[in-house]
Amino acid sequence: MADLLTSLEHDGFVLIPSVLSKHELQTLRTACSEAVTLARAGKWSHIRTLPKQFPPWPSDPSHGIWGVQHLLHPALPNSKALTASYFSDAIVSPVKELLSATDDELVMELYNLLVRPDQDFALRWHRDDIPPTATVEEELKRLNEPAWHAQWNLALYDDRSLVVVPESHRRARTEAERNADPYESNMLGQKIVEIKAGDVMFYDNNILHRGVYDATVERMTLHGSIGHVKGSSARAQNVLQHGVGAWVDECRFDDLPEGLKNRANGMRARLHQMGSDNPNVGYSQDD
Ligand SMILES: O=C(O)CCC(=O)C(=O)O
């Protein structure tokens, strides 16, 4: 497991194969497809809508969606199965490894679902937390700070949507990358990350990356992040801009097994603290 952090730090991403049993995969597919059906029907307003890349997203799905937000929200049918997966050892053990953290240092963050869009759609090349207008110095300063969170894609169907430039989380953009078309389809060194159903991939969200989505290929990829308590103010905008503060207090973790319940309550309390410490965060990227 020590290799996880080495790979993430070197390449900017690391794949862990087969973290879900067949039964878990089936349970999560069922829960997610019900969430997607609600979202496409306009009955779940927390969605990622076409053609918008960054939050805030409107709640009207009539132009199509590419994601369903807030899977831990207690009002979402099946949030129980999704909540159990977010706090499971399959996810949290590698997170603790990657953050060199104990359970008591983890912060609940985001759990969303990325789905097949209603029409072909692509994201621009970006780093999640650094705007494209950043100078070389600004990029390097941010990239040299600790990430204070772990972010993952857990695929429920084989997924080839995420394209990254390996190792680009360790350097500023080259002149060619800065001047490239934001939708450049052949960036020098780019790699399509192939994730099989049941695999999880952790990545540095400041790696240069984009999403390229085919409307004909099923996609249900759980997209989550967990923070480290030391990153509270650095993570606040990235997390709270998604609106999680509005409902986090309503989450009930009573149905989780005992160990997970304590973990979940502790992580939620630290998210709550992050919100109290950082009011009025705004948004990290313009769209
Ligand atoms: O589709 C993906 O896996 C990447 C999504 C992404 O880049 C983003 O949400 O900023």
The ligand as a Gaussian input file, in Angstrom:
#p B3LYP/6-31G(d) Opt

LIG

0 1
 O      -15.435000      13.181000     -15.685000
 C      -14.460000      13.136000     -14.946000
 O      -14.025000      12.076000     -14.515000
 C      -13.714000      14.407000     -14.600000
 C      -14.609000      15.460000     -14.066000
 C      -13.876000      16.741000     -13.857000
 O      -12.833000      16.969000     -14.396000
 C      -14.444000      17.759000     -12.991000
 O      -15.509000      17.533000     -12.389000
 O      -13.812000      18.838000     -12.872000

